């Protein structure tokens, strides 16, 4: 197809990918003279309904995304063929080397290199999983990660899934790549933690230089002691991401990123803490929102977290005291709990959103039992370890 003009605008340069019923082409936009990627889906007798559904979902998803490490949607059109038609998706071209190409060149990544890669990819997953509704990639693997311009790019959103509601985890269409898919994806289930498993399997592949199915296992788990020489904390962290049991796996990209940055490995299991019987603190939570009202001698502190932001408002004698603190919810990164501060004053609990500190205090001071309970509730709801 080299030299062919598609959509009266795009001159095909070469084919860069081919699957049954789908081609991926590198082309030049004759209006801007920039290189673009064209994905073609052939509408012929061999077309499967699931292929059309996934293609349309990829188009709609890319339209809604804007991230420097994700290809940008440029356009969509129908292309007439001699006997049939094809749908064409146009997106920006990233000129780089895939991790799969690095594997083929027998390059082995170091622990430090994979940690840098993990942080970059977790930032992308923070963005995807933070969409409303959350977006799960479902096919993270070496061939879908490009290295270019000293940064990592996540490409090929042909398997993407949007979770329509807080309880929507079923996908019905089984997609993904063997070795990088978590167990739940084989039955059509996909949640944000599924992407974390695929990321962990990809990082392990880059450390070992071989496909996950060829790596040593202990039962269903990867045996990191025999895979590479890793620091104990990092091996534990990778084991946490690739745990086949969803209940024991990292729950969110933020939780995984925080643990990696703090060198925690697999954070300890949080023991449930019951609400103290004598507390006057009001606490209410839903899947997408949380409210805490802490009464004080002459007023109250009101903490609220919803899909968009975290806010903290103080009132004295019924009137607002000072301006409310607010930050985007996506900036929430740490939950800090100190039973004794360096100044030997009362214990405190704080949520960090960027450089902003949202501290829960009362007058009289909150009891240790109240703080233990709030720390537990916030940690499990935000999916953040307590630091």
N, C-alpha and C positions, 0 to 999 in steps of 0.2 A: 504493500500500500504506500510505500515511500513516494512522495511527490503528489499524492492525491489530496485534493482540497475537500475538507468536510465543513459543513455548515457555512459555505461561502466565505470562510474566514481562516480556517486552521489547516496549514499544510503539514501533512504527516512526514516525519523524519525517519522514525523507525518504531518497531514493535518492542516493548520492554516487558511484556507479560502476556500470557495466554492461558486461559482455562476453558473448559467446555462451555461454549456459548458466550464467552466474555473475552475481550481483548483489551489490553492496556497499551496505549500508544504515546510516544513522545512527538509533539507537534510544535509548530511555530505559529503564533498569533500574527497574522499578516497586518493587523492594524497597529499592534504595539511592538511587534518584532521580538516579543518575549517567548521563551519556551513554556509550554503548558503540558499537562497530562490529560489525555482523553481516555475515559473508560467507556467502552462500548458493550452494550448488552443486546444480543441479537434476538429479535422477536420472531422466532421461527417455530416449527412444529416440535422441536426438541426442548423448547423453553419450559422450565418447571415453575410452577406458581411461586414457590418459596424464593427462587432466584429473582423474580420480578419484585417480590415484596422487599427483599433485602436491598435490592438496587434502589428502589424508591425511598427506602428508609435512609440509605446512605446519602442520597441527594438532600433530603429534608434535614438531616442532621448537620451536614456540612454547611448548609445555608444558615443555621442557627449559631454556628461556632465562630469565635474570633480569638485565636491564640497564636502567638508567634512560633510555636513548635508543632502546629497542626496545619496541614494543607488548607488553603483558602478556596472556598467555592467561587467559581468564576461564571458558570453558566450551564445551561442544559438545553438540548434540542433533540429532535428526531431526525435520523438520517435515512433517506430512502435508498434501499438496495435494489438490485435487478428483480429479485423475487420476493423480498421481505423488507422489513424495516429494522432499524437499530436505535436504541436510546443512547444518547451521548452525554456524559457528565464531564464538565471541564473544571479543572482545579489547578492551582499553582504547582510548579515543578520545583522540587528540592534536589539540587545537584549534590549528591553526597554518596557515601559508601554505607551499605547496610551492614548490620552486625553479622548477617548470614555470609556476606562476602568476606568479612574478617575471619569467620570460621573456615571458609574455604581456602583462605590464605594461611591457615594454621596459626593464626594469631591467638595467643592466650592472654586474657586480661588479668591484671593484678587485683588484689583486694581493694586497693585504693582506687583504681580505675572503675571497678564495678560499683563502689560506694558512690562515686561522683555520678555515674550513670543512673544509679538508683534514685538519688536525690532529684535529678533532672526529670526523670520519668514520673516520680511520685508527685511532683509539682503539676505535671500535665494531668495526672489522674485526679488530683485535688480539683482541678478546673472541671474536668468531665463529670466526676461524681457529684460536684457541687451545683450542677445545673438543675433546673426545676422543669421537668422531672430529671433525676440523675441519669447519666448516660454511661453504659457499660460497653467497653470496646469489644470484649469477648474473643479477641484473636491477637493478643500481645505475644510476639515471638521475634527471633532475630531478624527475619526478613522484613518485618514491619517497623523496624527501628533504624533510622538513618542517622549517621554522624556527618555533620556539615557545619561549616562556619563556627567550629568549636562549640557546638551544642547538639543535643539529641532531638530528633523529630519522631513523632509517632504518626504513621501513615496507614493507609488502607482501612477505611471505616466500613468495609463491605459486610461486616458481621455485627455491626453496632446494634445495641438494644437500649431503648428508653424505658425506664421503669415508671409506669403511669401513676402509681400510687405507692404509699409506704409499704403495702403488703404485696406488691406485684413483683414476683421473682421468677415466674414461669415464662419461658420463651417459646415453647412448643417446637421451634426449629432448632435442631442440634447443629451448632456451628463451632468452629474452633479447629485447633490442630493438635493431633495426638502427641502426647509428651508435655505439651504446654497447657492443656485443658485440665481444670480441676475436676474431681469426680462428679460434682453436682451438675456440671455442664453436659455430661453424657446423657443426662435425663432431661435436658432442655431447660434447666434452671440456671439463672445467672444473676448475680448480685455484685456490688462493688468489690467484695472480698474475692470474687472469682478472678478479677483482673490482677489482684495482688498475688494470687497463686501463679498466674502466668508470668508476671514480672519476676517472681522469685525463681521460677524454672528457667527463665531467660538468663538471668544473672548467673545462675549456677552453670548453665551451658557455656557462657563466656569464660568462666573461671576454669572449667574442665576441658573445654575445646571439643566437646562431643554432645550428641543429642541426649536429652534426659532419659529416654528409654534405654540407653546404653550405660547409664550410670549405676553404681552400686546402690542397692536399697536394703533397708531393714524393714521387712514387711512391705507396707505401702509407702513408707517414708524414705526420702533420700538419705543415704548414709554419708554425711558431710565429712566424717573422719577419714574416709577413704577417697574423697573427691579431690580435695586440694588442701594445702596448708593454710588454714585460716585461723584468725584469732577466735578464741572461744565465743566471745560475744557476737561476732559477725556470723559464725556458723549457726549459733542459736537463733539469731535474727532471721536468717534464710530459712531455717527449719520452721520457724513460726509462720513465715509467709507461705511456705509450701506444705503446710500441714493438711493432709487430706480431710481431716475432720473440721467442718466449718466452725464448730463451737470452740475449737482450740486455735483457729487461725486469726491473724490480724483482721480487725473488723473494718478499718478505714485507712485511706491513704495518709490522713493526718496522724493517726495513731502509729502507723509504720514509720513515717518520716520522723516524728518526735523521738521514737525509740532509737532509730538509727543515728540521729544527730547527738543524742545523749549517750550513745554507746551502751544501751541497756540490754541488747539481745532480746529475749522474749520477756516482756514485763511480767511480774508476778501476778498470779490470779487474785482478783479482788474478792475478799470475803464480804458477803452481803451484810449490811448494817441496817438494823431496824430503826424506824423513827422513834426518838425518845418520847415517852408517854407524857412528860410534863412540858414539852416545848410549845411555845406560842408562835413559832415560825410557820407561815403559810407556804406550802410547796405544792405546785401543780405542774404536771407534764403531759404533753401529747407527743406524737411522733415528730411533729415539726415545730413545736414551741414549748417553752418552759418559763415558769414564773416562780420567783421566790420573794416573799415579803418578810423582812426581819424587823420586828418591832423594837423600838428603843424607848428610853424614859420620856423623851419629849417629841418623838416622831417615829419615822420608819425609813428603811432602805428598801427599794423595790428594784429587783433585778429581773430583766426580761430578755429572753433569747427567742427570736423567731427565724424564719427562713432567710431574712435579709440582714439582720443586725443583732448586736448585743447592746443593751442599754442599762444604765444604773442611775436611778433617781433617788435623791434624799429629800425627806420632808421633815420640817420642825413645826410643831403646833399646827399642823394641817396645811402649811404653806411650803412650796418647793424651796429647798435651800440650795442656792447655786444652780449652775447649769447641769443638765443631764450629760453623763458620759455616753458616747455612742461610738461604735466601730462596726465595720462590715463583719458579718458572721464568719466569712471565709478567712479572716485574719486570726481567729481564735487558734492558738497554737500550744498553750500550756496551762496546766492546772497545778497551782502551787499551794501546798499545805504545810504550815509550820506550827507545831505544837508549842514551840518556844522560839521567839525571835531573838536576834543577836542582842537586842536591848533589854532582854529579859522581861518584856511586857507580855500582854495577853496573846494567846495563839490566834492565828488568822488563816483564812482561806481566800485565795485570789485566782481569778481567771485572767490570763494574759491574751490580749488581742493586739498583735504587733507590739508597739512600745507602750500601749495603754494597759493599765492594771486595774482590774475590777475586783475590789476587795469587799468581802462580806464581813462586816463587823456589827456589833450591837452594843447597847449601853443599858443595862450591864453587859459585860462581855459574853459572847456565846460560850457555852460549855464545851468541853472536849467531846462529849457524847453528841452534841448537836453538830459540831464540825465534822466528826467522823461520819455521821449520817449524810450531811450535805456533800462531803468529799466523795463518798461512795456513789450517791445519786448523780452528781455531776460527771464523775469519771465514766460511769456506765452509759449515761445519756449522750455525752459528747464524744465517747469512745476515745478518751485520752487517758494516758497513765498519770498517776499522781506523782508529782516531783517535789 
